[in-house]
Amino acid sequence: MRDLAPKLLSFATGMIGGAVAGAVFSRFWRIVSDEDEVPQPTALDRGLSEVLVVGALQGAVFGVVKAALSRITSRGYQRFTGESLPG
């Protein structure tokens, strides 16, 4: 039972992080490209270089958001319980 709380916390953080990162990237893409939708990798009407750049930027945004939320969650868990998150 003791291991359940950190696992649920990690799951919730991941879900929230994905939603936040998606929203941040969509807004970022609208600003830099003047387009409403992010090109999908399967959109054959887009160039390969554009799709690869979008994928790299999207990965960077998701990575930064995930790292930030993991750090915030870990600090909060430590303050609340006095222990570090396992893993």
C-alpha distances in whole Angstrom, upper triangle without the diagonal:
4,5,5,8,10,10,11,13,15,16,17,19,21,22,23,25,26,28,29,31,32,34,35,37,38,40,41,42,44,46,47,48,49,48,45,43,42,43,41,42,43,46,49,51,49,50,48,48,47,44,43,44,41,39,39,39,36,34,35,34,30,30,31,29,26,26,27,24,22,23,23,19,19,21,20,16,18,20,17,15,17,16,17,15,14,16
4,6,6,8,10,11,12,14,15,17,18,20,21,23,24,26,27,28,30,32,33,34,36,38,39,40,41,44,45,46,47,49,47,45,43,41,43,41,42,43,46,49,51,49,50,48,48,46,44,42,43,41,38,38,38,35,33,33,32,29,28,29,27,24,24,25,22,19,21,21,17,16,18,17,13,14,17,14,12,14,12,13,11,11,14
4,6,6,7,9,10,11,13,15,16,17,19,20,21,23,25,26,27,29,31,31,33,35,37,37,39,41,42,43,44,46,44,42,40,38,40,38,38,40,43,46,48,46,47,44,44,43,40,39,39,37,35,34,34,32,30,30,29,26,25,26,24,21,21,22,20,17,19,19,15,14,17,16,13,14,17,15,13,15,12,12,10,8,11
4,6,5,6,9,10,11,12,14,15,17,18,20,21,23,24,25,27,29,30,31,33,35,36,37,39,41,42,43,44,42,40,38,36,38,36,37,38,41,44,46,44,45,43,43,42,39,38,38,36,34,34,34,31,29,30,29,25,25,26,24,21,21,22,19,17,19,19,15,15,18,17,13,16,18,16,14,17,15,14,12,11,13
4,5,5,6,9,10,10,12,14,15,16,18,20,21,22,24,26,27,28,30,32,33,34,36,38,39,40,41,43,41,39,37,35,38,36,37,38,41,44,46,44,45,43,43,41,39,38,38,35,33,33,33,30,28,28,27,24,24,24,22,19,20,20,17,15,17,16,12,12,15,13,10,13,15,12,11,14,12,12,10,11,13
4,6,5,6,9,10,10,12,14,15,16,18,20,21,22,24,25,26,28,30,31,32,34,36,37,38,39,41,39,37,35,34,36,34,34,37,39,42,44,42,43,40,40,39,36,35,35,33,30,30,30,27,25,25,24,21,20,21,19,16,16,17,14,12,13,14,10,9,12,12,8,11,14,12,11,13,11,10,7,7,10
4,5,5,6,9,10,11,12,14,15,17,19,20,21,23,24,25,27,29,30,31,32,35,36,37,38,40,38,36,34,32,34,32,32,34,36,39,42,40,40,38,38,37,34,33,33,31,29,29,29,26,24,25,24,20,20,21,19,16,17,18,15,12,15,15,12,12,15,15,12,15,17,16,15,17,14,13,9,9,10
4,5,5,6,8,10,11,12,14,15,17,18,20,21,23,24,26,27,29,30,31,33,35,36,37,38,37,34,32,31,33,31,32,33,36,39,41,39,40,38,38,37,34,33,34,31,29,29,29,26,24,25,23,20,20,21,19,16,17,18,14,13,16,15,12,13,16,14,12,15,17,15,15,18,16,15,12,12,13
4,5,5,6,9,10,11,12,14,16,16,18,20,21,22,24,26,27,28,30,32,33,34,35,37,35,33,31,30,32,31,31,34,36,39,41,39,40,38,37,36,33,32,32,30,28,28,27,24,23,23,21,18,18,19,16,13,15,15,11,10,12,12,8,10,12,11,9,12,14,13,13,16,14,13,10,11,13
4,5,5,6,9,10,10,12,14,15,16,18,20,20,22,24,25,26,28,30,31,32,33,35,33,31,29,28,30,28,29,31,33,36,38,36,37,35,34,33,30,29,29,27,25,25,24,21,19,20,19,16,15,16,14,11,12,13,10,8,11,11,8,9,13,12,11,14,16,15,15,17,15,13,9,10,10
4,5,5,6,9,10,11,13,14,15,17,19,20,21,23,25,26,27,29,31,31,32,34,32,30,28,26,28,26,27,29,31,34,36,34,35,33,33,32,29,29,29,26,24,24,24,21,19,20,19,15,16,17,15,12,14,15,12,11,14,14,11,13,16,15,14,17,19,18,18,21,19,17,13,14,13
4,5,5,6,8,10,11,12,14,15,17,18,20,21,23,24,26,27,29,30,31,32,31,28,26,25,28,26,27,29,31,35,36,34,36,34,34,32,30,29,29,26,24,25,24,21,20,21,19,15,16,17,14,12,14,14,11,11,14,13,10,13,15,14,13,17,18,17,18,20,19,17,14,16,16
4,5,5,6,8,10,10,12,14,15,16,18,20,21,22,24,26,27,28,29,31,29,27,25,24,26,25,26,29,31,34,35,33,34,33,32,30,28,27,27,24,22,22,21,18,17,18,16,13,13,14,10,8,11,10,7,7,10,10,7,10,13,12,12,15,17,16,17,19,18,16,13,15,15
4,5,5,6,9,10,10,12,14,15,16,18,20,21,22,24,26,26,28,29,27,25,23,22,24,22,23,25,27,31,32,30,31,29,29,27,25,24,24,21,19,20,19,16,15,16,14,10,11,13,10,7,10,11,8,8,12,12,10,13,16,15,15,18,20,20,20,22,20,18,15,16,15
4,5,5,6,9,10,11,13,14,16,17,19,20,21,23,25,26,27,28,26,23,22,20,23,21,22,24,26,30,31,29,31,29,29,27,25,25,24,22,20,21,20,16,16,17,15,12,14,15,12,10,13,14,11,12,15,15,13,16,18,17,17,21,22,21,22,25,23,21,18,19,18
4,5,5,6,8,10,11,12,14,15,17,18,20,21,23,24,26,26,25,22,21,20,23,22,24,26,27,31,32,30,31,30,30,28,25,25,25,22,20,21,19,16,16,17,14,11,13,14,10,9,13,12,9,11,14,13,11,15,17,16,16,20,21,20,22,24,23,21,18,20,19
4,5,5,6,8,10,10,12,14,15,16,18,20,21,22,24,25,24,21,20,18,21,20,22,24,26,29,30,28,29,28,27,25,23,22,22,19,17,18,16,13,13,13,11,8,10,10,6,6,9,9,7,9,12,11,11,14,16,16,17,19,21,21,22,24,23,20,17,19,18
4,6,5,6,9,10,10,12,14,15,16,18,20,21,22,23,21,19,17,16,18,17,18,21,22,26,27,25,26,25,25,22,20,20,19,16,15,16,15,11,11,13,10,7,10,11,8,8,12,12,10,12,15,15,15,17,20,19,20,23,24,24,26,27,26,23,20,21,20
4,6,5,6,9,10,11,12,14,15,17,19,20,21,22,20,17,16,15,18,17,20,22,23,26,27,25,27,26,26,23,21,22,21,17,17,18,16,13,14,15,12,10,13,13,10,11,14,14,12,14,17,16,16,19,21,20,21,24,25,25,27,29,28,25,22,24,23
4,5,5,6,9,10,11,12,14,16,17,18,20,21,20,17,16,15,19,19,21,23,24,28,28,26,27,27,26,23,21,22,20,17,17,17,15,12,13,13,10,9,12,11,8,9,12,11,10,13,15,14,15,18,19,19,20,23,24,24,26,28,27,24,22,24,23
4,5,5,6,8,10,10,12,14,15,16,18,19,18,16,15,13,16,16,18,21,22,25,26,23,24,23,22,20,18,18,17,14,13,14,11,8,10,10,6,5,9,9,6,8,11,11,10,13,15,15,16,19,20,20,22,24,25,26,28,29,28,25,22,24,23
4,6,5,6,9,10,10,12,14,15,16,17,15,13,12,10,13,13,16,18,19,22,23,20,22,21,21,18,16,17,16,13,12,14,12,8,10,12,9,8,11,12,10,11,15,15,14,16,19,19,19,22,24,24,25,28,29,29,31,32,31,28,26,27,25
4,5,5,6,9,10,11,13,14,15,16,14,12,12,11,15,16,18,21,21,24,24,22,24,24,23,20,18,19,18,15,15,16,13,11,13,14,10,10,14,13,11,13,16,15,15,18,20,19,20,23,24,24,25,28,29,29,31,33,32,29,27,29,28
4,6,5,6,9,10,11,12,14,15,15,13,13,12,15,17,19,22,22,25,25,22,23,23,22,19,18,19,16,13,14,15,11,10,12,11,8,9,12,11,9,12,15,13,14,17,18,18,19,22,23,23,25,27,28,29,31,32,31,29,27,28,27
4,5,5,6,9,10,10,12,13,12,11,10,9,12,13,15,18,18,21,21,18,20,19,18,15,14,15,13,10,11,11,8,6,10,10,7,8,11,11,10,13,15,15,16,18,20,20,21,24,25,26,27,30,31,31,33,34,33,30,28,30,28
4,5,5,6,9,10,10,11,10,8,7,7,11,12,15,18,17,20,20,17,19,20,19,15,15,16,14,11,12,14,11,9,13,13,10,12,15,15,14,16,19,18,19,21,23,23,24,27,28,28,30,32,33,34,36,37,36,33,31,32,31
4,5,5,6,9,10,10,10,9,10,10,13,16,19,21,20,23,22,20,21,22,21,17,17,19,16,13,15,16,13,12,15,15,11,13,17,16,14,17,20,18,19,22,23,23,24,27,28,28,30,33,33,34,36,37,37,34,32,34,32
4,5,5,6,9,10,10,10,11,10,13,16,18,21,20,23,22,19,20,20,18,15,15,16,13,11,13,13,10,10,13,12,10,12,15,14,13,17,19,18,19,22,23,23,25,27,28,28,31,33,33,34,36,37,36,34,32,33,32
4,5,5,6,8,7,8,8,7,10,12,15,18,16,19,18,15,16,17,16,12,12,14,11,9,11,12,9,9,13,13,11,13,16,16,16,19,21,20,21,24,26,26,27,30,31,31,33,35,36,37,39,40,39,36,34,35,34
4,6,5,5,5,6,7,8,11,14,17,20,18,20,19,16,18,19,18,15,15,17,15,12,15,16,13,13,17,17,14,17,20,19,18,21,24,23,24,27,28,28,29,32,33,33,35,37,38,39,41,42,41,39,36,38,36
4,6,6,8,9,11,11,14,17,20,22,21,23,21,19,20,21,19,16,17,18,15,13,17,17,13,14,18,17,15,17,20,19,19,22,24,23,24,27,28,27,29,32,33,33,35,37,38,39,41,42,41,39,37,39,37
4,6,8,11,12,11,13,16,18,21,19,21,19,16,17,18,16,13,14,16,12,11,15,15,11,13,16,15,14,17,19,19,19,22,24,23,25,27,28,28,31,33,33,34,37,38,39,40,42,43,42,39,37,39,37
4,5,8,9,9,11,14,16,19,16,18,16,13,14,16,14,11,13,15,12,11,14,15,13,14,17,17,16,19,21,21,21,24,26,26,27,30,31,31,33,35,36,37,39,41,42,43,45,46,45,42,39,41,39
4,7,9,10,12,16,19,20,18,20,17,15,17,19,18,14,16,18,16,14,17,19,16,17,20,20,19,21,24,23,23,26,28,28,29,31,33,32,34,37,38,38,40,42,43,44,46,47,46,43,41,43,41
4,6,7,9,13,16,17,15,17,15,13,15,17,17,13,14,17,15,13,16,18,15,15,19,20,18,20,23,23,23,25,28,27,28,31,32,32,34,36,37,38,39,42,43,43,45,47,46,43,40,42,40
4,7,10,12,16,17,15,18,16,15,18,19,19,15,15,18,17,14,16,19,16,15,19,20,18,19,23,23,21,24,27,26,26,29,31,31,32,35,36,36,38,40,41,41,43,45,44,41,39,40,39
4,6,9,12,14,12,15,14,12,15,17,17,13,13,16,15,11,14,16,15,13,17,18,16,17,21,21,20,22,25,25,25,28,30,30,31,34,35,35,37,39,40,40,42,44,43,40,37,38,36
4,6,10,12,10,13,13,11,13,14,14,10,9,12,11,8,10,13,11,10,13,15,14,14,18,19,18,20,23,23,24,26,28,28,29,32,33,34,35,37,39,39,41,42,41,38,35,36,34
4,7,8,7,10,9,7,10,11,11,8,7,10,10,7,9,12,12,11,14,16,16,16,19,21,21,22,25,26,26,28,30,31,32,34,36,36,37,40,41,42,43,45,43,40,37,38,35
4,5,5,9,10,9,11,11,12,10,7,10,11,9,9,13,13,11,14,16,16,16,19,21,21,22,24,26,26,27,30,31,31,33,36,36,37,39,41,41,42,44,42,39,36,36,34
4,6,8,10,8,10,8,11,9,6,8,10,9,8,12,13,12,13,16,17,17,19,21,22,22,25,27,27,28,31,32,32,34,36,37,37,40,42,42,43,44,42,39,36,36,33
4,6,9,9,11,10,13,12,9,11,14,12,12,15,17,15,17,20,20,20,22,25,25,25,28,30,30,31,34,35,35,37,39,40,40,43,45,45,46,47,45,42,38,38,36
4,5,6,9,10,12,11,8,12,14,12,13,16,17,16,18,21,21,21,24,26,26,27,30,31,31,33,35,36,36,38,41,41,42,44,46,46,48,49,47,44,41,41,38
4,5,7,8,12,11,10,13,15,14,15,18,19,19,21,23,24,24,26,29,29,30,32,34,34,36,38,39,40,41,44,44,45,48,49,50,51,52,50,47,44,44,41
4,7,9,12,11,10,14,15,14,16,19,20,19,22,24,24,25,28,30,30,31,34,35,35,37,39,40,41,43,45,46,46,49,51,51,52,53,52,48,45,46,43
4,7,9,7,7,10,11,11,13,15,16,16,19,21,21,22,25,26,27,28,30,32,33,34,36,37,38,40,42,43,44,46,48,48,50,51,49,46,43,43,40
4,6,5,6,9,10,11,13,14,16,17,19,20,21,23,24,26,27,29,30,32,33,34,36,38,39,40,42,43,45,47,48,49,50,51,49,46,43,43,40
4,5,5,6,9,10,11,12,14,15,16,18,20,21,22,24,26,27,28,30,31,32,35,36,37,38,41,42,43,45,47,47,48,49,47,43,41,41,38
4,5,5,6,9,10,10,12,14,15,16,18,20,21,23,24,26,27,29,30,31,33,35,36,37,39,41,42,43,45,46,47,48,46,42,40,40,37
4,5,5,6,9,10,11,12,14,15,17,18,20,21,23,24,26,27,29,30,32,33,34,36,38,39,40,42,44,45,46,47,45,41,39,39,36
4,6,5,6,9,10,10,12,14,15,16,18,20,21,22,24,26,27,28,30,32,32,34,36,37,38,40,42,43,44,45,43,39,37,37,34
4,5,5,6,9,10,10,12,14,15,16,18,20,21,22,24,26,27,28,30,31,32,35,36,37,39,41,42,43,43,41,37,35,35,32
4,5,5,6,8,10,11,12,14,15,17,18,20,21,23,24,26,27,29,30,31,33,35,36,37,39,40,42,42,40,37,34,35,32
4,6,5,6,8,10,11,12,14,15,16,18,20,21,22,24,26,27,28,30,32,33,34,36,38,38,40,41,39,35,33,34,31
4,6,5,6,9,10,10,12,14,15,16,18,20,21,22,24,26,26,28,30,31,32,34,36,37,38,39,37,33,31,31,28
4,5,5,6,9,10,10,12,14,15,16,18,20,21,23,24,26,27,29,30,31,33,35,36,37,37,35,32,29,30,27
4,5,5,6,9,10,11,12,14,15,17,18,20,21,23,24,26,27,29,30,32,33,34,36,36,35,31,29,30,27
4,5,5,6,9,10,11,12,14,15,16,18,20,21,22,24,26,27,28,30,32,33,34,35,33,30,27,28,26
4,6,5,6,9,10,10,12,14,15,16,18,20,21,22,24,26,26,28,30,31,32,33,31,27,25,25,23
4,5,5,6,9,10,11,12,14,15,17,18,20,21,23,24,26,27,29,30,31,32,30,26,24,25,23
4,5,5,6,8,10,11,12,14,15,17,18,20,21,22,24,26,27,28,30,31,29,26,24,25,23
4,6,5,6,9,10,11,12,14,15,16,18,20,21,22,24,26,26,28,29,27,24,21,22,20
4,6,5,6,9,10,10,12,14,15,16,18,20,21,22,24,26,27,27,25,22,19,20,18
4,5,5,6,9,10,11,12,14,15,17,18,20,21,23,24,26,26,24,21,19,21,19
4,5,5,6,8,10,11,12,14,15,16,18,20,21,22,24,25,23,20,18,20,19
4,6,5,6,8,10,10,12,14,15,16,18,20,21,22,23,21,18,15,17,15
4,6,5,6,9,10,10,12,14,15,16,18,20,21,21,19,16,14,16,14
4,5,5,6,9,10,11,12,14,15,17,18,20,20,19,16,15,17,16
4,5,5,6,8,10,10,12,14,15,16,18,19,18,15,13,16,15
4,6,5,6,9,10,10,12,14,15,16,17,15,12,10,12,11
4,5,5,6,9,10,11,12,14,15,15,14,11,10,13,13
4,5,5,6,9,10,11,12,14,15,14,12,11,15,15
4,5,5,6,9,10,10,12,13,12,10,9,12,13
4,5,5,6,9,10,10,11,9,7,6,9,11
4,5,5,6,9,10,10,10,8,9,12,14
4,5,5,6,9,10,10,10,10,13,15
4,6,5,6,8,7,7,7,10,13
4,5,5,5,5,5,7,11,13
4,6,5,8,9,11,14,17
4,6,8,10,11,14,17
4,5,8,9,12,16
4,7,10,12,16
4,7,9,12
4,6,9
4,6
4
